[in-house]
Each structure stands twice: as C-alpha cells, then as structure tokens.
Amino acid sequence: MEILKAEKVNMSFGEKQVLRDVSITLNKGEIVSLLGVSGSGKTTLFNVLSGIYTPDSGCVLLNGEDVTGK
C-alpha cells in the first residue's frame, strides 16, 4: 500500500537544477535509505517530501491526497 509518493519532481535554486524528474514511492512498512554524494539533492528531496519546499513541478501524494508544498 502506497503511503508517500513523489511524481516527476523538479526543483531549482536560481539557475541550478537540483532535482530533475525525481519519482519515488514509499510503501507501508518499508524502511528506505537515500544515499548520494554531497550536493546531490538528498536534503532538497526530503524538504520537498515534507512540504518545506514547493517543487517547481511535480507533486507529492500522501495516502493519495496531493500535499505538495503543504
């Protein structure tokens, strides 16, 4: 069962594109780890998923409800 889903998320800071067409699905009971080098967008993705940042495009769904930027 999908709990949290991001679809085709794009995020830029000025001219620097940090996230490009990122999609992820987190299911009930899953434990997920996000790994990457410094500056690869891990924190930005977390901030988009948690609603701290509103992405330039794409959406975040929580239990099927659009919560993008909330």
Secondary structure by P-SEA (a helix, b strand, c coil): cccbbbcbbbbbccccccccbbbbbbcccbbbbbbbcccccaaaaaaaaacccccccccccccccccccc
